[in-house]
Structure formats: structure tokens, C-alpha cells
Amino acid sequence: PGVFYKMAAPLVVNLEFGGGAELLFGGVRKHHVSLDSQTQPWTIKQLLAWIKTNMLKERPELFIQGDTVRPGILILVNDTDWELMGELEYVLQDQDNIVFISTLHGG
């Protein structure tokens, strides 16, 4: 009968930027983002690429380094340090709250 691939449903995630990171996003701290369905589940790694393409208007190097966030940006997934959640490989769930906090403060 062939192979059936279940498409991941579209996800809505809540993104929040703080500690100065919001300045890279037009000064807006909170964003509600709808991610299109795709065959593979969305991971934080894919979310970062999406943010870079769709949201970061200027100086992406202040937020992204390679395929992850630059050192000094803390990520919380539903109020838990992303390092405890699998970092880039964490699979996003509908209505997740992802908070990015810059701990770098220019003088």
C-alpha cells in the first residue's frame, strides 16, 4: 500500500527576546510565530534558521553563530535551560515558550 508520511502539523510557538536581544528584532520582546507543517518535526536548530531568515533584519551575527546562537545568549524552553532539553535537537511542541536572553551588555 506504499509508505504513509505523517506531516507534522503547523506549530505556534511564543518567542521572547530580552537582555538587549530584542533590539535585533525591532525592539519587540514578544512574538507569536506560526511555523509551517513539514515532514520532520521542528527542532530548535531549524527554528534558529527560520528566525535568521524571517525575523533578523540586521546584524544577524549578533544573534546567530554558525547554526546556533552566539555565546552569551541564554535560551529557556518553557522556563527550563535548553541545555537540559537537548539544545539544538529539542523538538518543538505547539505553544512552547522559547525565551532568548542576551547576557552580553556592551559598555
LUMVEXNU-836300 format. One line per 3 residues: their letters; for each residue x, y, z of N, C-alpha, C, O. Coordinates in Angstrom, 2 decimals. Example, Ala and Ser with C-alpha at 12.3 -4.5 7.8 and 13.67 -1.06 7.14 Angstrom:
! residues 2
AS	13.19,-5.69,7.80,12.30,-4.50,7.80,13.20,-3.30,7.80,14.24,-3.32,8.46 | 12.85,-2.25,7.08,13.67,-1.06,7.14,12.90,0.03,7.87,13.41,1.14,8.04 .
! end
This chain:
! residues 107
PGV	0.80,-1.21,0.00,0.00,0.00,0.00,0.84,1.27,0.00,0.28,2.37,0.01 | 2.17,1.16,-0.01,3.01,2.37,-0.02,3.28,2.87,1.38,2.76,2.36,2.37 | 4.09,3.87,1.44,4.50,4.44,2.72,3.72,5.71,2.97,3.58,6.57,2.10 .
FYK	3.21,5.82,4.18,2.45,7.00,4.55,3.31,7.86,5.46,3.78,7.41,6.50 | 3.52,9.10,5.05,4.28,10.03,5.88,3.31,10.97,6.57,2.50,11.64,5.92 | 3.38,11.01,7.88,2.53,11.93,8.62,3.21,13.29,8.63,4.33,13.44,9.10 .
MAA	2.51,14.28,8.11,3.05,15.64,8.14,2.90,16.19,9.56,1.84,16.05,10.18 | 3.95,16.80,10.04,3.83,17.48,11.33,2.89,18.67,11.15,3.00,19.42,10.18 | 1.97,18.81,12.07,1.01,19.92,11.98,1.73,21.24,12.17,2.81,21.28,12.76 .
PLV	1.14,22.32,11.67,1.76,23.63,11.93,1.85,23.86,13.44,0.99,23.44,14.20 | 2.89,24.53,13.83,3.12,24.82,15.24,2.98,26.31,15.49,3.36,27.12,14.64 | 2.45,26.66,16.64,2.51,28.04,17.09,3.41,28.05,18.32,3.15,27.35,19.30 .
VNL	4.46,28.85,18.25,5.35,28.98,19.40,5.44,30.45,19.79,5.26,31.34,18.96 | 5.71,30.68,21.05,5.84,32.03,21.57,7.32,32.30,21.80,7.98,31.62,22.58 | 7.83,33.31,21.11,9.23,33.68,21.24,9.32,34.96,22.05,8.52,35.88,21.87 .
EFG	10.30,35.00,22.94,10.52,36.23,23.70,12.01,36.52,23.71,12.84,35.62,23.88 | 12.35,37.79,23.51,13.74,38.22,23.47,13.96,39.25,24.56,13.16,40.17,24.73 | 15.05,39.09,25.32,15.32,40.02,26.39,16.80,40.27,26.58,17.64,39.70,25.89 .
GGA	17.12,41.14,27.54,18.51,41.44,27.85,19.22,42.21,26.77,20.45,42.26,26.74 | 18.46,42.83,25.88,19.04,43.56,24.77,18.86,42.84,23.44,18.95,43.46,22.39 | 18.60,41.53,23.48,18.40,40.77,22.23,17.20,41.31,21.45,17.16,41.21,20.22 .
ELL	16.22,41.88,22.17,15.03,42.39,21.48,15.37,43.53,20.52,14.60,43.82,19.59 | 16.51,44.20,20.74,16.90,45.30,19.87,17.17,44.82,18.44,17.08,45.60,17.49 | 17.51,43.53,18.31,17.74,42.96,16.97,16.43,42.63,16.27,16.41,42.29,15.09 .
FGG	15.33,42.72,17.00,14.02,42.36,16.46,13.06,43.54,16.55,11.90,43.41,16.93 | 13.58,44.70,16.19,12.76,45.90,16.17,12.33,46.39,17.53,11.38,47.16,17.64 | 13.02,45.94,18.59,12.67,46.36,19.94,11.44,45.65,20.49,10.95,46.00,21.56 .
VRK	10.94,44.65,19.75,9.74,43.92,20.19,10.18,42.67,20.95,10.92,41.83,20.43 | 9.70,42.56,22.17,10.13,41.44,23.02,9.39,40.15,22.70,10.00,39.08,22.65 | 8.09,40.24,22.49,7.28,39.01,22.36,6.76,38.85,20.94,6.23,39.79,20.35 .
HHV	6.90,37.65,20.43,6.44,37.33,19.07,5.70,36.00,19.12,6.18,35.03,19.72 | 4.53,35.95,18.50,3.80,34.69,18.33,4.05,34.26,16.90,3.71,34.98,15.96 | 4.64,33.08,16.74,5.12,32.65,15.43,4.43,31.35,15.04,4.34,30.41,15.84 .
SLD	3.94,31.31,13.82,3.36,30.08,13.27,4.36,29.47,12.31,4.79,30.11,11.35 | 4.74,28.22,12.57,5.71,27.51,11.74,4.96,26.52,10.87,4.15,25.74,11.36 | 5.22,26.57,9.58,4.51,25.70,8.64,4.77,24.23,8.93,5.81,23.85,9.48 .
SQT	3.80,23.40,8.55,3.98,21.97,8.72,5.09,21.49,7.80,5.29,22.05,6.71 | 5.80,20.48,8.22,6.85,19.88,7.42,6.93,18.41,7.78,6.34,17.97,8.77 | 7.66,17.63,6.97,7.68,16.19,7.20,8.43,15.82,8.48,8.08,14.85,9.15 .
QPW	9.45,16.60,8.81,10.21,16.34,10.04,9.72,17.27,11.14,9.29,18.39,10.86 | 9.78,16.82,12.38,9.41,17.73,13.47,10.35,18.94,13.51,11.52,18.83,13.14 | 9.83,20.06,13.94,10.64,21.26,14.09,11.56,21.11,15.31,11.12,20.68,16.37 .
TIK	12.83,21.46,15.13,13.78,21.48,16.25,14.21,22.92,16.48,13.95,23.81,15.67 | 14.89,23.14,17.60,15.40,24.49,17.86,16.40,24.88,16.77,16.46,26.05,16.38 | 17.18,23.93,16.29,18.13,24.25,15.22,17.41,24.82,14.00,17.84,25.81,13.42 .
QLL	16.29,24.19,13.63,15.51,24.68,12.49,14.85,26.01,12.81,14.75,26.89,11.96 | 14.40,26.16,14.06,13.78,27.42,14.48,14.78,28.57,14.35,14.43,29.65,13.89 | 16.02,28.34,14.77,17.04,29.39,14.67,17.27,29.80,13.23,17.42,30.98,12.93 .
AWI	17.31,28.82,12.32,17.47,29.14,10.90,16.27,29.94,10.41,16.43,30.88,9.63 | 15.06,29.57,10.87,13.84,30.28,10.48,13.89,31.72,11.00,13.54,32.65,10.27 | 14.31,31.90,12.26,14.40,33.24,12.84,15.38,34.08,12.03,15.11,35.24,11.72 .
KTN	16.52,33.48,11.68,17.53,34.22,10.92,16.97,34.67,9.57,17.22,35.80,9.13 | 16.23,33.79,8.92,15.70,34.10,7.59,14.52,35.07,7.65,14.42,35.97,6.81 | 13.64,34.89,8.62,12.37,35.60,8.62,12.26,36.78,9.58,11.41,37.65,9.40 .
MLK	13.10,36.81,10.60,12.92,37.83,11.63,14.11,38.76,11.82,13.93,39.94,12.13 | 15.31,38.24,11.65,16.50,39.05,11.91,16.76,39.96,10.73,17.20,39.51,9.67 | 16.49,41.22,10.91,16.60,42.14,9.79,18.01,42.70,9.63,18.45,42.97,8.52 .
ERP	18.71,42.85,10.73,20.06,43.41,10.62,20.97,42.76,11.63,20.55,42.34,12.71 | 22.23,42.68,11.27,23.29,42.18,12.14,22.96,40.82,12.77,22.99,40.67,13.99 | 22.65,39.84,11.92,22.34,38.50,12.46,23.51,37.90,13.23,23.31,37.02,14.07 .
ELF	24.73,38.36,12.95,25.89,37.80,13.65,25.88,38.12,15.14,26.61,37.50,15.91 | 25.05,39.08,15.54,24.92,39.38,16.97,24.01,38.37,17.68,23.94,38.36,18.91 | 23.34,37.54,16.90,22.40,36.57,17.50,22.77,35.14,17.13,22.72,34.24,17.97 .
IQG	23.14,34.93,15.87,23.42,33.59,15.35,24.91,33.45,15.09,25.55,34.37,14.59 | 25.45,32.30,15.44,26.83,32.00,15.10,26.85,30.57,14.55,26.60,29.61,15.29 | 27.13,30.45,13.25,27.02,29.14,12.62,25.55,28.74,12.60,24.72,29.47,12.07 .
DTV	25.23,27.58,13.17,23.82,27.15,13.18,23.24,27.16,14.59,22.22,26.51,14.85 | 23.89,27.90,15.49,23.37,28.02,16.84,23.40,29.48,17.26,23.78,30.35,16.47 | 23.00,29.76,18.50,23.09,31.14,18.97,24.53,31.42,19.38,25.28,30.52,19.74 .
RPG	24.89,32.69,19.31,26.26,33.02,19.70,26.42,32.89,21.20,25.45,32.99,21.95 | 27.64,32.66,21.65,27.87,32.55,23.11,27.36,33.81,23.80,27.49,34.92,23.28 | 26.77,33.62,24.98,26.25,34.76,25.72,24.75,34.93,25.57,24.15,35.80,26.20 .
ILI	24.13,34.09,24.72,22.66,34.13,24.62,22.12,32.87,25.29,22.41,31.74,24.88 | 21.33,33.09,26.32,20.73,32.01,27.09,19.37,31.70,26.48,18.60,32.60,26.14 | 19.08,30.41,26.35,17.77,30.01,25.82,17.03,29.21,26.89,17.57,28.27,27.47 .
LVN	15.79,29.62,27.13,14.91,28.89,28.04,13.75,28.32,27.23,13.13,29.02,26.44 | 13.47,27.04,27.44,12.33,26.38,26.81,11.33,26.10,27.92,11.58,25.27,28.80 | 10.20,26.80,27.88,9.19,26.65,28.95,9.83,26.79,30.32,9.59,25.98,31.22 .
DTD	10.64,27.84,30.48,11.30,28.19,31.74,12.39,27.23,32.19,12.82,27.27,33.34 | 12.85,26.35,31.28,13.93,25.42,31.61,15.11,25.68,30.69,14.94,25.87,29.49 | 16.31,25.68,31.24,17.52,25.89,30.45,17.56,24.88,29.31,17.41,23.68,29.53 .
WEL	17.78,25.37,28.10,17.74,24.49,26.93,18.82,23.42,26.98,18.70,22.39,26.31 | 19.88,23.64,27.77,20.93,22.63,27.88,20.39,21.35,28.52,20.95,20.28,28.33 | 19.32,21.48,29.28,18.69,20.31,29.90,17.65,19.67,28.98,17.11,18.61,29.28 .
MGE	17.37,20.34,27.86,16.29,19.90,26.96,16.81,19.32,25.65,16.02,18.96,24.78 | 18.14,19.23,25.52,18.68,18.69,24.29,19.20,19.74,23.32,19.59,19.41,22.20 | 19.21,20.99,23.76,19.72,22.09,22.95,19.14,22.10,21.54,17.92,22.10,21.38 .
LEY	20.00,22.09,20.51,19.53,22.24,19.13,18.59,21.13,18.70,17.77,21.33,17.79 | 18.69,19.96,19.34,17.89,18.81,18.90,16.50,18.77,19.55,15.69,17.91,19.22 | 16.24,19.69,20.48,14.93,19.70,21.14,13.83,19.86,20.09,13.88,20.75,19.25 .
VLQ	12.83,18.98,20.17,11.71,19.03,19.23,10.64,19.96,19.79,10.12,19.74,20.88 | 10.32,20.98,19.02,9.33,21.97,19.46,7.95,21.36,19.56,7.56,20.51,18.75 | 7.21,21.81,20.55,5.82,21.41,20.74,4.93,22.63,20.55,5.37,23.77,20.76 .
DQD	3.70,22.39,20.15,2.77,23.51,19.97,2.65,24.29,21.27,2.54,23.71,22.35 | 2.68,25.61,21.15,2.54,26.54,22.27,3.75,26.59,23.20,3.66,27.12,24.31 | 4.89,26.06,22.76,6.10,26.21,23.56,6.44,27.69,23.72,6.17,28.50,22.83 .
NIV	7.03,28.01,24.86,7.57,29.34,25.10,9.08,29.27,25.04,9.71,28.59,25.86 | 9.66,29.97,24.08,11.10,29.97,23.91,11.60,31.38,24.20,11.21,32.33,23.52 | 12.46,31.50,25.20,12.95,32.81,25.61,14.45,32.88,25.32,15.21,31.99,25.68 .
FIS	14.85,33.97,24.66,16.25,34.22,24.35,16.69,35.44,25.15,16.13,36.52,25.02 | 17.71,35.24,26.00,18.17,36.34,26.83,19.64,36.58,26.55,20.48,35.69,26.72 | 19.95,37.80,26.14,21.34,38.16,25.92,21.96,38.49,27.27,21.43,39.29,28.03 .
TLH	23.11,37.85,27.56,23.82,38.15,28.80,25.01,39.03,28.50,25.81,39.33,29.39 | 25.14,39.46,27.23,26.23,40.35,26.84,25.72,41.77,26.85,24.74,42.09,26.19 | 26.38,42.62,27.59,25.97,44.01,27.64,27.14,44.87,27.25,28.16,44.93,27.94 .
GG	27.00,45.53,26.12,28.07,46.41,25.64,28.24,47.58,26.57,27.29,48.02,27.22 | 29.48,48.09,26.63,29.74,49.18,27.56,29.62,50.53,26.89,29.82,51.56,27.54 .
! end
